[in-house]
Amino acid sequence: MEFFGHARAWRAVAFACGLAWFGPVSGLKAETIAAAAAGIANPAEPFGLPATALAAGNLHDKWSGLTRRVDDDMVQLALCDGNREACVSPAALRLLAIVDAARLREGRARLGEINRAINLAIRAVSDEAQYRETDVWASPLATFSRGAGDCEDYAIAKLAALRLAGIAADDLRILIMRDAVSGEDHAVAAARLDGRWLTLDNRRMAMVEDADIRNYRPTYVMDQGSIRRYAPAPLLSGIAAPAAEPAALPAPSSLAAKIAAAPAD
C-alpha cells in the first residue's frame, strides 16, 4: 500500500514541488510488524525510546486515511501558494499567511512562529462538541475552514505548515502522550532542529524540548510512514510549565478512544 494512496495526475504537482506532507516512503504490509531494537534507545527519535510499529488496527487505519486527505490539501495549498489571486480557498489563504510569516524567519524562530500563529488561529473545541463523534482527525484545510479543533488537529495543521515553510519531512513527527495528572491523552507536533526535538503544543506558546517535558508518558510517535508504540517508559517528571506562559487551552479527551482501540502487540 503506497503511503499517499492511489496516484493521480493532479497530485504530481505536490510531489514535483516537494510538498507531499511527509514525502514518499515505502508501504506497510498488514502482516508485518517492524520493531525497534529491543531495549535500545534511538537518539534520532523523540525521547530516545524504543518503539514498535503498528501495521494494522484503528490507529493505523486513521493515520493512513488522514495522510491521503492531507496529501490532497497539500496539492491545493501548493497551487494557492503559486497563485494567490486565483486561490478559491479562504482556509488555504489563511494557512499560507502563517507560512509566509514563518518563511521570513530562520531556525527556531520559524518553528515558533508557526506554533504561536496556529495556536491563535484555531479555537480549542472537542470532537464531541464539534462533530458529535468521539474521535475525528481533520485535515489542515478542514480545521482552518472551521477555525476550531482539538489537540491532534492543531498538530496536523502545524505539520502541514512546517512542510510548506521548508522543514524536511524526516524532521517532523506527531507525538501522543498520556498526561499523568489528568489521565488524558494529548497530541503535539514535534520538529527536529540541530539534532534536538522541539514540541509544538496547543497548550503553550513556548516550544519545549522533548528532554524537558514533564509529567507525561509518551505512548505513540507518528512519522512519514508508520505509527509506532513506545515501549513502557518511566514518567517524565520534574518541573512544571513556567507560570509566565499563557493559560493552557482545554485538553480534549477524544484521543482516549483511539488509544483504547489500538491492538495490543
Phi, psi and omega in degrees: 000122178288140186301323183262016174082198182290141179290140175227147184300317183289343176287343181300334179302313182294318181292320180296327180273359181072027186253007175303140194308305179248001182084157183291141177219165177287152185283166176260141175260137186301329185272000186251131172240110180273124183251146172288159180302127187300125174074004183250121181288146179250103184294347179282349182250158176305137178072348180061031183256149175292148181212155180242132182286141174267127181257356181199172177111175185302311183294318178300315182294321178298316181296317180297316178295322180296317183298328177292320178292322178293322177302316177297317179299321182293329175296312180296320178295321178297318179293318178293325179296327181277340182208085184297323184294329181270356183289129182256009182249105175301325179296318179297319181294323178293318178293320180293330176297323176292318179297319179302315180295323180291325181296340179281352182246169181232156171056227183299325180296327178293315178297317181295325178298317179292318180300310183293315185295319180288324175302322182278336185277339185244135177269134182285115180219137180287158176297324179299317181288324187272319185244349188060035174228158184281334185203108179233128175257111184267148174286164182303315182289328175295319179294317180288334175293320179277335183070020184206157178177176176254190194301319181290333177292320173302312184297318180295316179297322179294320178297320178297316180295321179296320177298314180296330180278359174103009179280134183295144180301322181294345182259018183234142177214162162243133181246141170245129183227152177262124177285116184289340181277308184269341185079005181269157175266143186221137180250141176221157169275154176223141179227138180267128179225122180053040176081002181239145181264125176252139178261137178250105193246134178289349180275347183212153178277326180282141176276146182235134177290149183304323181293342182257002179287138184233151174063032174227156169242117177293133182243320181221149172229134182241133179226203190299334184220005184204163168245128183238138177269124176292145171295153178308132185227156176297158177297135174279088188249152179157222185290152176270176178297143179303141182294338183285348182287159178300155180302141182293141174282154181298141182261108179297153182259013187295337182290338183301324182297315184285330177296316181294329184276345183294139183288149176285148179281000000 
